[in-house]
């Protein structure tokens, strides 16, 4: 082998060695790039725990550091978004108002538990139309008007006996957002308030009209006739007493409903036996005038009781006065006081005219009268039994009534023992 051949062989050997090293380096770089590609795919799938070891090659090392920073930042941001989402979901699940969100085609995207409960919707609601889900065309029309960009609209619907207020608007995402609220109690309260105002106005107007009529008659000349003047003056005084009784009952009812009375801090020790005996003494004159006998029966002696003496006194007096007014000559009224382990039972029974069966459910309503004419003749305000009911409720108790028309009535007041 001459020198030229030896040089060629050496050159070829060097090229072979360099080529092998080049292909080895290229293979290792390709492997690193392949791992980088696989980890980037996992990152895209939500696996933000992926981290790359930094290779010796400066170019690949910078790429690895950039990948790691991207993975760390993306994981942190996605975690924040997940926490915000969970927090908003907790709020939606916890609020008492129903919330509904739809897309631009009236298909349901969100319906929180309160909304589903109000409208009897199950868990499979996503993607369904509003009308299909709730079977309420009025709600569907509200959503359509919101989607059309019409001004915010409110309406009320009745579902399963409940009054539900609906308020809708267009959402930022181009769909509709509806808030549903159960306003049954508010509507009932408003109706009660309207009835109460109407009843009070009527009860005040009747005696005032009578007083005005008598006064005008006296002014026009009847005052000169002593017999007529005396009769009309007596009637004016009678109507004034009726107004005074009505206002007294209204004030008593207001006090019973006030926070001062319902507060436990204002309770004091009450001797129920002494209270019952005093009440019987108070109505004794009226009972004797109508020839109605009074009886008192004491069962097990009640323990020390904590309550509101004025409210309890009014409760018992109202029951006794009614039992005497609506009784018959020669009749009787019996008061029974007894105690169980956890309740005090105060019962007033009479032999009076009784209450029709269809009126029993309403006797505790304000201004309700079974016999309107007789109640007014007796000077009743229509608030007596309402006061009884509220006085019992103030003490955490309740009132029950049993009656047979023509045979008499029995009112039982049950009060939880509070020592």
Order of alpha helices (4+ residues) and beta strands (2+ residues): alpha-alpha-beta-beta-alpha-alpha-alpha-beta-beta-beta-alpha-alpha-alpha-beta-alpha-alpha-beta-beta-alpha-beta-beta-alpha-alpha-beta-beta
